[in-house]
Amino acid sequence: MPVVTIDWWSGSSAAARARTVRQVTDAVAEGAGCPHEAVTVILRETDPSFWARGGELAGPAPDEPAAGTAGPTA
């Protein structure tokens, strides 16, 4: 019973999630030689401000303005 976990940035559409789950399930079932019903796919969405690569955050914290943009005016 294969379990696949996919970590990706938050904000994907329901259609994109459904398409991804279908395609991953098809590939794993074929490769593992098991029925589709035996494949579990877990999608975990992460805000880009909690994701980093190469020592750099992928996005600003939700309450911080992006680099080069003005913050809220008081």
N, C-alpha and C positions, 0 to 999 in steps of 0.2 A: 504494500500500500504506500506508494510514493507521496511525499509531502513536499511541495515547492513553495518557498517563501520569496516574495518579490518586494524589495524595498524601493520605493520611488517617491518623488516629490509629490506633495499634496496638490490637489486642484485638477486631477484628471476627471474626465466626464464619465458618466455611467456607461456610455457606449464604448469608450476606450477600455474601461475595466472589463466589461463583458467580452469584448473582442480579445483582449489579452488572455483572459482566463480560458476562453475556448481554444485559442491557438496553443497555449502552453499545455492544456489538458490533452489535446490531440497529439502533440509531439511526445509528451511523456508516456502516454498510453501506448503509442506505437513503439517507442524505444524500449520501454520496459516490458512490452508484451502483456499488458494487463488491460482490463476493461476501464473505460472512461470513469465509471462509478468508483473505481478504486483510487483515483487521483484526487488529491486535495491541493488546492491552490489558496495561499494566504497572501493577500495584498496589504502591505503596511505603508501608509502614506506618512511622510515626514515633511514638516515645514522646512524650506530651504535654509532658514536661519539656524537649523539644527543639523545641517549636512555640510561637510567640508571635504575638500580634496586638495592635496598638495599644500596643506597648511592654511588654506583660505576658506572662509565660510562661503557657501553658495549664495546666500542672501542675507539681508539685514534682519534683525529681530523685528517682529511685527510692529512694535511700538517705536522703532527707529527709522528715520528716513534713509532711503538708499543713498549711497555715495553720490555726491554731485547734485543732490536735490535739496531744496529748502525744506526745513522742518516746519511744523505748525507755527503760525504767527500768534503772538499773544496780544 
